[in-house]
């Protein structure tokens, strides 16, 4: 078997068998296949695609390149949730305590933020003392005793995907549905959950910019789950503007607390309840979606959900007082108001530009090794459909940096206006089961 022959085969649009896919992946991880050949292979996949069986084989090859989490010691059906990444997406902070409140175990592994998308682990680490590294025994015990635990991803989880993703990033092959789907699903399968709920974002702040693309990705991932005996549901949700009103680590923790207190924005509350409802149905707590949605809304209104968040913070070493006193979270020294220079209605907000603004303020990373400022971020005061008068504050930038001009300019560029109020957009476009 020669690598160049497999590149030729895929370049011609032919189907690779399981051994050929394993040969490519293992050869690259072992250093036997150089970057330039893997780059050529990835570009061939980008243009010619893969069929369902090839994508499942690629996913499993990524999984088999590293460790698999054994969650068999955890009682009950373990359900995991994954977001394809967005701006202001603090939903895991809401969903973990919400699903745990219903008695369904959540054994979650999450990542850090990179570029314009935020990471759940960074958000939780803005809470003083919160530990995102737990030994295996503590992790298992916390899930069995409290129905929840969250840790950072293992360094040896799907190492093939990590290495190949880094190459995709510099070879313009990130936005390939077979490669995105296998990357996401390999991490979820290696994490050890029994069932998976996927939040597939679509819009200016997501990898998928169009609804048909997002639905295709969602269907592809559900097919992968099915082929590997994992019950999987994908929900295609809106990311045409930032989710909720807060972007940035401590800011998003504060807003997650508000959602769990029943005071969250309609978009993030609706999507969080939808994802959590499907998780609890898969986990066996409720018979159908409508019952789950109604019961979980009651869990929020009763105060149980926010008390469960306090419990999560406490069992992982954090200061749970932040739930009642959000001012204990990190605070920025500078707050810059972005003013409207015209009048009308907000017709669009480029979510990616707002994410980049937050990164430029210190809330995100350009490179994996960059340090972040937990207090930095953006508060969105005006969203799509809101009326704006000259001089109104559109959003507030939070930072400790002295030079914030680039961030200010980027935030200004994110807003578009119209003389006509736009119709409310959908929060959820499709559910694939």
N, C-alpha and C positions, 0 to 999 in steps of 0.2 A: 504494500500500500504506500503510495506517494502523496504527499500533501498537494503538490501541484496538480495531480490528476483529480483530486477531490475539489480543488478550486475550479478547475475546468468543468467538472461535472455540474457543479452548482451554477456556474456562469451560464451554462447551456439550459438551465432551468430543470435539470434532472433531479430525481429524488435520491437522497442519501440514505443508506441503511443504518441500523443502530450501531454496528461496529465502526462504520466510517465516522459517524458523529462522535462517538467515544474516542476514536483515534485523534481527531482534530482537537477536542477539548483537553484530553489528557496530555497530548503532545505539547500543547501550548503551556499548560500549567507546569509541566516538567522541564520546560526550557528547550525542548527538542524542535519545536516549531518557532521560528523567529517572528517578531512583530510584523515585518513586512508581508509575510505570507498570511498571517492571521488577519491583517488589515484587508488584504485582497479577498479573503474568504468572507469577512463581514460585509464588505461592499457587494459581493455576489449575492449574499442573503438579502441585503437591503433591496436590491433591484429585482431579484427573482423570487424571494419569499421562501416559505416552507409550508408543507402540508401539516395537518393536525398531528400525525404520528411523528414527523420529524421534530416538531416543536416539543412534544411530550418527551421524546428521547433527549433533546438538548437540555430540557429542564432537569430530567433525572440525572444526566451527566454532570450538571452543575451541582446537584445535591450530593452525588457520590464523590465529588472532589474533596469534601471536607467532613466535618462532624454532623451528626444528626442528633437533635435533642430527644432524649427518651423521657416522655412525660407519662409513662405507664403507671408511675406511682401516684399520680394525681387522680382523685376520685371523680367520676362523672365524665360528661362529654366536654372536651376542651375546645373552645371556639376562639379563633383568632380573627383580627380585623386588620386590613391593610389599606392605606391610602396611597394613590399614585402620586401624591405630592401637590401642594398648593400653597397659597398665601393666606395667612390668618387661620390655617387649619389646626385648631386646637381640640379636635373632636375626640381623639384618644383619651384626653384628660377627662372628658365627660363620659365617654362610653365605658371605660373600665369600671368606675364605681357604679354606674347605672346597671350594667349587666351583672356585676357581682351582687348588687342589691336584690336581683331576681333569683339568686342562688346558682347561677351558671358560672363555672370556673373560668377565669381569664388568666392564662399564663402567657404574658406578652413580652416579646423582644422587639425593641424599636431602635431606630437609627438616629444619627445626628443630622443637622441641617447642612446643606451645601448649596451655594449660589443663592437663588431667590426663594428657595423653598425651606421652610423651617423643619426642625427635628424635635420629636417628642422628648427625647432624652435631655436635650438642651433646656427645654422649657421646665422640666421637672427639677433640673439642677439649679434653677433660679430660686428654688425653695431651700432655705438654709438647712443644711444637714441631710437633705434627701440623698439616699444612696442608690445609685443606678447600677452598682455592681454587687451582686449577692452570690454567696456560694450556693451550690446546687441544693444542698439540704435545706437551707433557709428559704430558697425560692419555692421548692416543692411544699414545704410546711406552710408557708404563707398562703399558697393557693388552696391547700387542703383546709386550713383553719379559717381563712378570711375570704376565700374565693377569688383572690387577686394578687398579682405581683407583676412588676415590670422591670426589665433589665435591658442594658445595652446589648447589641448583637455580639455574639462570640466572634473573636478574630478569625477562627477557623471554620466559620459557617460559610458555605459556598465560596471557597477561595477562587475557583475558576471564574465565577460570575464577577467577583471583585476585579480580577486581573483583566478580564475581557471588557468590563464596563469602562475601566480607565482608558483602554484603547479605543473603544467606541466614542468616548468623549472627545478625542483628538482626531478622529477620522470621519466625523460627520455621519456616524451611523447610529446615533442614539435613538432617533425617531423611526425605528423599524418595529412593527408590531410583533413579529416572531421573537425578536431580541428583547423587547420590553417585557412581553408576556413571560418568557422563560426566566428572565432575571427576577421579576417579582415573585412568580410562583415557586421558583427554586428556594427562595428564602423562607417562604411560608411553609413549604413542605418540610424543609430541614428543621424548622422551628418546632415541629412535632405536634401541631394541633390536629384534632379530628375533623373539624369543619372550618371553613374560611369564608368570611364576608369581605368583599372587595369594594372599596370606594374609588371608583374610576372618575377622576376629575376631568372636566372639559371646559375650555375657554382660554382666555389670554394668560392666565396664571398657571396653566397646566401643560404637560407634555403634549397632550392631545388637544389641538386647537378647534377641531370640528366635531360635531355630534356623530356623524357616520363613522369617523375614525375611532372615537371613544367607544362606540357600541361594538365595533369590530374587535377592538382590544378586549373589551369585557367578555364578549362571546368566546374569544380565543382562550382566555384564562379560565373561564368556566369549563371549557372542553378539556383543558389540561387537568384541572381538578378531577373531572369525571373519569378521565383515562387512568388517573393514579389513585382512584378510590377515595377521593376527598370530596365530601359534600361542599359545594362552592356556590355562592350567590354573589353576583356583581350588581352594584347600584351605580348608575351613571349620574353624577351630580355636577352642579354648576360651579365653575370657577372663572366666570367671565369678569368678576370683580372680587376683591378680597372677601373672605368669609367673616361675617360679623363686623365688629368695629375696631378690633385690636390686632396689630401685627407686631411681633417681637416677643421675646421669651417670657419675661415677668408680666408684660401686658396681657399675653394670652392666658397665662395662669389665672390672672384676675378675672378675665372674661369667662373662662371655663367655670369658675366659682359662681359667677352670676347666672350662667345657664343652669347649673345644678340647683340654684336657688329659685329657678323659675323666672328669672329676669333677663334672659338672653335674647338676642335678636332673633327674629322669626326664621331667617334662613338657616342659621347654625342649629337652632333648636329642632327644626323640622328634620334636617338631615341627620343629626345625632340620634333622634328618636327612631328614625327609619332604620338606620344601620343597627342600632342596639336591639330593635324589635326583631330583625331577621336573625341576629345572633342568638337571642333568647329562644326563638322558635327552633333553630337548629340544635340548641343546647337542651331542648326538651322541657323548658320551663312553661311554655305556652303552646297551645295547639295551632294557633293561626296568627297571622300578622296583625289583624285588627285588634284582637284581644291583647296581644303583647304591647301594641302602641298605646292603648288606653291604660293598661296597668302601669307601664313605665312612666307615662305622664303623671299618674297618681303618685308614683314613687318620688318624682321630683316635687310635686305640690305638697306632699306630706313631710318633706324635709329629710327623708331617709337617704336620698341620693347624696346630698351634700355632707351628711354625717358619715357616709361610707367613704367619701373622698378624704375626710379628716382621718379616718382609720387607715386608709392607704398611706397617707403621708406619715403617720405615726409609726406604722410597722416597718417603714423603710427609713426610719431615722430622722425624718424631717420635722420642722416646726409647724404643727397643724394650726397654730394661732393665726397663720396667714389667711385661713378661711374666713375668720371673723374680722381680722384686721389686715386687709390687703396692703396697707401702707407699710407693713413689715417686709414686703417684697422689695427688691432693689429699685431704687429711684434714680432717674437721670438728673444731672445738674442743669441741663439746658432744654428748654421747651420752645420750639419755633413754630409759629402759626403760619400756615400756607393760605394766603388770601385769594379770593376770587377776583379776577381782573375784568370780569364781564357779568352779565345777568342771563337768566334763563333757567333751564333744568339740566341736571347732570344726565347726559345721555349714555356715557360709558366711562368706566374706570379701568385702565390697563393694569390688571392685577400683577403682571410680571414687573412692571415699572415700580409699583408700590413695594413689591418684594425686594427689588434692587435698591430702592430708597432705604429700606430697613437695613439691608446689608451694608450700605455705605455709611449708615449711622453707627454701625458697630454690632448690629444684632445678628449678622450672619457671617459666613466664611466664603472667601474667594477660593481658598485652598483648604484641604482637610485639616492641616496643622494650625490654621489661624485661630487665635483666641477670640472669644466673643464677649460682648458687654451685655449681661442679662437685662439691664435696665433700658437698653436702646430699643427704639421701635417707632411705630406710627399709630396714632389714634385717628380713625376715620369718622369725621363728624358729618360729612355729606356722602350719600351713596346714590346709586342710579335711581332717577325719578324724583330726587329731592329738588325743591326750588332753591335757587341761589340768587342773592342780590350782590351788587358790587361791594367788595370789601368783606363779605362773609368769610368765615374761616372754613376751609374745605377739610383740612386735616391738621394734626399737630405732630411735629417731629420731636422725638425724645432722644437726646444724645449727651455724651460727655466730651465729644470732640469739639475742638475750637473751629475747625474748618468743616463746615457742613454745606457749602455752596453747591457742590455737585448733587448732593442728596436733595436739596431744595429745588434745584432745577428739574431733577428727574421726577419728583413728586408733582410739580406743576404740569409736566408733560403727560402725566397719567390721566388727567381729567379732560373729558370732552363735553361740550355743552350744546343744547338745542333750544329753540324757542318753543318746541312742543314737548310735552311730557310723554316719555316713552311708557309703553305698557309694561306691567310687572312681568319679569321673566320667570321661568320655571326654576325650581330648586332641584327637582329630580326629573331626569329625562327618560330613563328606562331602567327596568329591573330584569336581569337575566338570571334564570334559575335552572 
